C-alpha cells in the first residue's frame, strides 16, 4: 500500500464526519460570511469580540452527539475568514483567550473528541480579513474591497504568509496528533504558490506525517501527476458529484462532500430550512455508493450550543446508523449500475442493497441471478426471500427480493445485506 493510501485508509473506512463552523459570527447570527456580505469594518465587528462568551460550550456533549450520530471524525474551524482564532495563538491578540471566554476552545475540542475515540481535524482559513497585511481593496471577498479609504493602504503579503505558516505550525505542534487539516480556500490569483503552498505542505507533513490534507490550496488533484499541494482528497461543497470523483486517467480519487444542514455554515438564527434526516441519510448513502464520504455541518450558537434542530436530526441519523452502519463503514462503490429502486454499497463479499422505492411487486436486482448465497434485512438480521416468483419467470438474469407488504420495512432506507457466492 502506498504512503498516501496508508494515510487515507481510516478516512475511506470512516465515511461520516462532523464539520463544525463556529466563531464570532455566531453573535450577529447571519452566517460566517457576515463581515464580507455586509462590508463590515473591523470597528463594526469589534463588539462581537468584546462580547464573545460561550457559557454553555461543552465539547464533550458535541463529541458524544457526533458519536451517537455514527460519525467517526470531526473538523472544526480554528480560524475562519474573519481572522478570529478559537485557539491560543502566540502570533495574535485576536483570539478566544482575549475575549470573555478566556480559554483555548480548540484545546478543549481536541481533548473531548479524542476521548470519544473520534479522529480530530482542523479547518484553517487561508483568508484573513483582520490581518493588516492581507490584501483588502480590490480583493474579491475582503469586507473593505470597495472602500476608497483602503485604496492606497500598503500591505506586505510576505508578513501575512509568515503569520499564516506560523499559525499552522502552532496548530500542528501544540495539540498532539491531528488527523485532518482543511485549508480553505484558493481563488483568482490567491492560489498555489501565492500561499507558498509547497513549503506549507512540506511543513504540514513534517510536523504530522500521518495527516491528510484537503485540495483547496490550488493544486489539481485530478492530474495524474498532481502537485505536492494538490491534497489527499477532493472536497466538493454542497453537491454530491454525479459519478463520484476520478482523475484524468479515470481512476477514483478519495473525496468528501461537505454539506450544511440548513443553508449556512455558521449559525444563522433565521435560517430554519433544515434538511430532513431522510434527505441526509440518503445523501450519506449516495456518497458511499460513489466512493465518497459525507462531512455534515453543525453551526453552534453564541452560547456554544448546537441548535436543537441539528441535535434532533443527528439523533435520527444515529438511530438509523445503529442498525445499518455496516452498509456505510468500510464500504465503497459496488461496481454495479445504479438500480432504479435505490443504491448499492459494498464491503468485500457483502453487497448492500439500499432500497429507497418500494415499487410494485418483487424488486429486481439485475445481474445478480445465481450470485447471492443469502439475503438478510440488515436492521434485524431477518431472512429476506430471494426465490424467483412466478410472475418474474421471463426476466433474464435478475434476482428478485420479495417483501410481504406494500410498504418497505424502513421508509427512509431499507438495507438488505446480500452475501455473495
Secondary structure, 3 states (H helix, E strand, C coil): CCHHHHHHHHHHHHCEEEEECCCCHHHHCECCCHHHHCCCCHHHHHHHHHHCCCCCCCHHHHHHHHHHCCCCEEEEEEECCCCCECCCCCCCCCEHHHCCCCCCHHHHHHHHHHHCCCEEEEEEECCCCCCCCCCCCCCCCCCCCCCHHHCCCCCCHHHHHHHHHHHHHHHHHCCCCCCEEEEECCECCECHHHHCHHHHHHHHHHHCCCCEECCCCCCCCCCCCCCCCCCCCECCECCCCCCCCECCCCCECCEEEEECCCCCCCCECCCCCCCCHHHHHHHHHHHHHCCEEEEEEECCCCCCCCCHHHHHHHHHHHHHHHHHHHHCCCCECCCCCCCCCEEEEEECCEEEEEECCCCCCCEEECCCCCCEEEEEECCCCCECECCCCHHHCCCCCCEEEECCCCCCCCCCCEEEEEEEC
